[in-house]
């Protein structure tokens, strides 16, 4: 199930589209074990969410303290840059994204200047992983373009196959 399908399957106010949920393979609610992801609430706020409606009996979403690697897509591209690949410690992803959107000194400079130029960014992909995984992905220069589900990718579209194991974050 894609993030868009998951968000459309969730109950919400009629006529108001829910923001897409970005799934994080390997991340699940500690209380019930159901898959979890991140969802944008408004321009500068994100929150953890169940990918499907909260299971009966789950007291609420509990996210384990894990490190995450994330990919954001810039809309529109800022000069030559279309993506930012980052790292968030101990499931601090919503806080890190808020820093990118609001901070003059804590967020990544690329995202700050893209926002100042009138653009926006969208969280598109998550992996459970360490700074080592982030570094491996960054060292492969074309990786963000190959991994971004928003960007057209002739390799992904031509044969319908997944990207190699290192690129998918499962290595």
C-alpha positions as CSV (number, residue, x, y, z in Angstrom):
1,X,0.0,0.0,0.0
2,X,1.5,3.4,-1.0
3,X,1.5,6.4,1.3
4,X,-1.3,8.0,-0.8
5,X,-3.5,4.9,-0.6
6,X,-2.9,4.6,3.1
7,X,-3.9,8.3,3.7
8,X,-7.0,7.9,1.5
9,X,-8.0,4.8,3.4
10,X,-7.9,6.6,6.8
11,X,-11.1,8.2,8.1
12,X,-11.1,11.9,8.0
13,X,-13.4,14.9,7.6
14,X,-15.5,14.6,4.5
15,X,-14.1,16.7,1.6
16,X,-10.8,17.4,3.3
17,X,-7.9,15.4,1.8
18,X,-5.5,14.0,4.4
19,X,-1.8,14.7,3.9
20,X,0.0,11.7,2.6
21,X,1.6,9.3,5.0
22,X,5.2,8.4,4.4
23,X,5.8,4.8,5.4
24,X,8.9,3.7,7.1
25,X,9.7,0.0,6.5
26,X,10.8,-1.5,9.8
27,X,9.2,1.1,12.0
28,X,6.1,0.0,13.9
29,X,4.0,1.0,16.9
30,X,5.4,-0.4,20.1
31,X,1.9,-0.8,21.6
32,X,0.2,-2.8,18.8
33,X,3.0,-3.6,16.2
34,X,1.2,-2.0,13.3
35,X,3.3,-0.2,10.7
36,X,4.0,3.5,11.3
37,X,5.0,6.5,9.2
38,X,5.2,10.3,9.3
39,X,2.5,12.7,8.2
40,X,2.7,16.5,7.6
41,X,0.1,18.4,9.7
42,X,0.9,21.9,8.4
43,X,3.8,23.8,6.9
44,X,6.1,23.4,10.0
45,X,4.7,20.4,11.9
46,X,4.9,16.7,11.3
47,X,3.7,13.8,13.5
48,X,4.0,10.0,13.7
49,X,0.9,8.1,12.6
50,X,-0.3,4.6,12.1
51,X,-0.4,3.7,8.4
52,X,-3.8,2.1,8.7
53,X,-6.5,3.2,11.1
54,X,-5.4,2.6,14.6
55,X,-6.2,-1.1,15.6
56,X,-8.8,-1.7,18.2
57,X,-7.2,-2.0,21.6
58,X,-4.1,0.1,20.7
59,X,-3.8,2.8,23.4
60,X,-2.0,5.1,21.1
61,X,1.0,5.3,18.8
62,X,4.3,4.6,20.5
63,X,7.4,4.9,18.3
64,X,10.6,3.1,19.3
65,X,13.7,5.2,19.8
66,X,15.5,4.5,16.5
67,X,17.7,6.4,14.1
68,X,16.2,7.4,10.7
69,X,17.5,8.5,7.3
70,X,15.0,10.6,5.4
71,X,14.7,12.1,1.9
72,X,12.9,15.3,1.1
73,X,11.9,16.6,-2.3
74,X,12.1,20.3,-3.0
75,X,9.1,21.9,-4.8
76,X,10.1,23.6,-7.1
77,X,13.8,22.7,-7.4
78,X,16.2,25.2,-5.9
79,X,18.7,25.9,-8.7
80,X,20.2,22.5,-9.4
81,X,19.0,20.9,-6.1
82,X,15.8,18.8,-6.1
83,X,16.5,16.7,-2.9
84,X,17.9,16.7,0.6
85,X,19.0,13.5,2.3
86,X,19.3,13.8,6.1
87,X,19.5,11.9,9.4
88,X,17.4,12.1,12.5
89,X,18.5,10.6,15.8
90,X,16.2,8.5,18.1
91,X,13.0,9.1,16.1
92,X,13.4,12.8,16.3
93,X,12.2,13.2,12.7
94,X,9.2,15.5,13.4
95,X,11.5,17.8,15.4
96,X,14.2,17.7,12.7
97,X,11.7,18.6,10.0
98,X,10.3,21.4,12.1
99,X,13.9,22.8,12.5
100,X,14.4,22.7,8.7
101,X,11.1,24.6,8.2
102,X,11.5,27.2,11.0
103,X,15.0,27.6,12.2
104,X,17.6,30.1,11.1
105,X,20.5,28.1,12.5
106,X,19.4,24.5,13.2
107,X,18.0,23.4,9.8
108,X,20.0,22.5,6.7
109,X,21.1,25.6,4.7
110,X,19.8,24.2,1.4
111,X,16.2,23.9,2.8
112,X,16.4,27.3,4.5
113,X,17.3,29.1,1.2
114,X,14.8,27.0,-0.8
115,X,12.0,28.1,1.7
116,X,13.2,31.7,1.6
117,X,13.0,31.7,-2.2
118,X,9.3,30.7,-1.9
119,X,9.6,27.0,-2.3
120,X,8.5,24.1,-0.1
121,X,9.7,20.6,0.7
122,X,7.9,17.3,1.0
123,X,9.1,14.3,3.0
124,X,9.1,11.4,0.5
125,X,11.0,8.4,2.0
126,X,12.2,7.0,5.3
127,X,14.6,4.3,6.3
128,X,15.6,2.9,9.7
129,X,19.3,3.4,9.6
130,X,22.4,5.1,10.9
131,X,24.7,7.9,9.8
132,X,26.6,5.2,8.0
133,X,23.6,4.5,5.7
134,X,23.1,8.2,5.2
135,X,26.8,8.6,4.2
136,X,26.6,5.5,1.8
137,X,23.5,7.0,0.1
138,X,25.1,10.5,-0.2
139,X,28.3,9.1,-1.7
140,X,26.2,7.7,-4.6
141,X,25.5,11.0,-6.2
142,X,22.4,10.1,-8.2
143,X,20.8,8.2,-5.3
144,X,18.2,10.8,-4.3
145,X,16.8,11.0,-7.8
146,X,16.7,7.2,-8.0
147,X,15.0,6.8,-4.6
148,X,12.5,9.6,-4.8
149,X,8.9,8.3,-5.4
150,X,7.9,11.8,-6.7
151,X,10.5,12.0,-9.4
152,X,10.1,10.2,-12.7
153,X,12.6,7.4,-12.9
154,X,13.0,5.6,-16.2
155,X,14.8,2.6,-14.6
156,X,12.0,2.1,-12.0
157,X,9.3,2.6,-14.6
158,X,10.8,0.5,-17.4
159,X,10.9,-2.8,-15.6
160,X,8.9,-2.2,-12.5
161,X,11.8,-3.5,-10.3
162,X,12.9,-2.1,-7.0
163,X,16.2,-0.3,-6.7
164,X,19.3,-2.3,-5.6
165,X,19.5,-3.3,-1.9
166,X,22.0,-0.6,-0.8
167,X,19.8,2.1,-2.5
168,X,16.6,0.8,-0.9
169,X,18.2,1.0,2.6
170,X,18.0,-2.7,3.3
171,X,21.7,-3.4,3.1
